[in-house]
Amino acid sequence: MKEKLRLLKLLADETRLEILNILLREDSYVEKIACELSLTPATICYHLKKLESAGVVNCSRSQFYIIYSLNREIFDKPLFELIKKDSPAVDSEEKYKTEVLSHFFKFGKLTQIPTQRKKREIVLAEIAKSFETGRHYSENEVNKIIHRFHDDHCTIRREMIACGIMARENEIYWLT
């Protein structure tokens, strides 16, 4: 992200943008660019070195001149590629789930049943991890497992069925 920020800051300069516009038309050298922009070659050299260090321009020797050209790969990318984070940062959904769980669970116990549906589903899904997939449970077994998390096992059991986390038929429960 720091490299991208550096590039954006680098492009936020009028002289550099003018240089890039010249290089967009054709490859060029310091003296020619300086003449076209009515600036000193030293000034143009300064800006080109910054652009080159960021990979925005490339340079190559041709007889007595160093020819600068635009690195078109950078500019062929959509803007969103330039601003999105590269690193696989913590998924915002996972981060949200972690925050919800840390807020509602203390020492492995559910402190309260969330009123917001999304938060409630996250909490119920966490409790559901205590059940085995494919196994059938009696109502008493379900109550015992839920009771490890919260005293109101009836409400939680009902909510797990309502959210589609568990199914029930003839007092037999299983994960869906």
LINURTA-V735981 format. One record per helix or strand of 3 or more residues. SS is the DSSP state (H for helix, E for strand). FROM is the first residue (numbers start at 1). TO is the last residue. If there is no record, write none. Layout:
((SS;FROM;TO) (SS;FROM;TO))
This chain:
((H;2;11) (H;14;25) (H;30;37) (H;41;53) (E;57;62) (E;65;70) (H;72;76) (H;79;83) (H;92;104) (H;117;128) (H;139;147) (H;153;162) (E;166;169) (E;172;175))
